[in-house]
Amino acid sequence: MKFMKGFIGFLISLVLGSLVFGYALKKVDILSLKTVWQALSFQTLGLVLLAYLIAFVLAILRWRIFNNKQGVRISVKQMVLARLAGNAFNYLTPLALAGGESVKVLVAADGNQENYKKITATILVEELIHFAVLGFFVFFGTLYSLIRYINAPQIGIFIILFVILIFTISLLTILWFGVSRIKTEETRKNSFFTKIQKWTILNKLEKFVKSLREEMALVFNNGKSAVFKGTLLAIGDIFISALMWWFLLAGMGYVLTFPQYVVVWSLLYLAFLVPVPAALGVLELGQIAAFSILGFQTPQAIALAFSLTNRGITVFFTIIGLVIAFYFWIKITITRYLKETIKTTQNIFRFFITLGKQGLFINEDNDKKEID
């Protein structure tokens, strides 16, 4: 039932996103897109992919620092596979670049259930630091853009997404403090958050946080140097990612100044706050608004060429991640099936052995009776 509700919600958001995406595509003709794309060279695409891989490596290093601190031994290969699979689900789920954490855990643990809790803790701490740093830059980038371009056309979509950002930060803060204050039945009754403690999500978070609190506390309390290094790597990861998309725009012939690029970059991430898979349509409309704010003559063509190329690169790695996730799902399913089959076979053999022994004893008793 829960799966069906989630699946229906996903389908509704996907349909809405597809409609918005179709509306965005109608705003530009193919010839305009082709003109922008023709400026791209293989050297530019190579540079963009190189930057993507460097950012990916920095993310792996960040996660590895926390794994080492927790004593979790995962090979680099397993971490790469887990990251690709998790990122694929992060991109496809309508949860603001989140939602693939459980997939990362399954692939990284690879059937070793003893490591599940520790791996989950390291993933959550690593992503918490990454999103905290990213959120900091997006918030101030958005605020800077609003102040600088407040009188620009189509600033409305920027304001709407900024309000969603504030709402999201506020909601996460309320949930975090709500969970942290739920300790005993006494504090539950006297808590300021009593009214919202009926929320299903809060009860789930309470159980989730309680089960991982010790593991996460170990990372934060005993790994202050790891947190510091992780923060620096998160800054490096975000900087390289920002540079990557700047290279792409420059390759199309649009070399943006820092204030101009802040607008484009901020809207790039703000679009993922809208609960639509892969920010479908929202990303395109956001970029059209960005280039309109900056006063470009053909904002629709530039925005769609940029966002679609962005999507093409991301979808390429998403497909790889989905293949990896499917492989591990098959592997785990087959392993469980084999374990159950072996267990069932053993039970059957034990049953017949027991039955045979009982039959043997019955025959021996009958023979004794006949002799008597």
HELIX and SHEET records of a PDB file:
HELIX    1   1 LYS A    2  LEU A   25  1                                  24    
HELIX    2   2 ILE A   30  TRP A   37  1                                   8    
HELIX    3   3 PHE A   42  GLN A   70  1                                  29    
HELIX    4   4 VAL A   76  LEU A   92  1                                  17    
HELIX    5   5 GLU A  101  ALA A  109  1                                   9    
HELIX    6   6 GLN A  113  ASN A  115  5                                   3    
HELIX    7   7 TYR A  116  ARG A  148  1                                  33    
HELIX    8   8 ILE A  155  ARG A  181  1                                  27    
HELIX    9   9 GLU A  185  ASN A  190  1                                   6    
HELIX   10  10 THR A  194  LYS A  198  5                                   5    
HELIX   11  11 THR A  200  ASN A  222  1                                  23    
HELIX   12  12 LYS A  224  GLY A  251  1                                  28    
HELIX   13  13 PHE A  258  LEU A  270  1                                  13    
HELIX   14  14 ALA A  271  LEU A  273  5                                   3    
HELIX   15  15 PRO A  277  ALA A  279  5                                   3    
HELIX   16  16 VAL A  282  ILE A  293  1                                  12    
HELIX   17  17 PRO A  299  ILE A  371  1                                  73    
END                                                                             
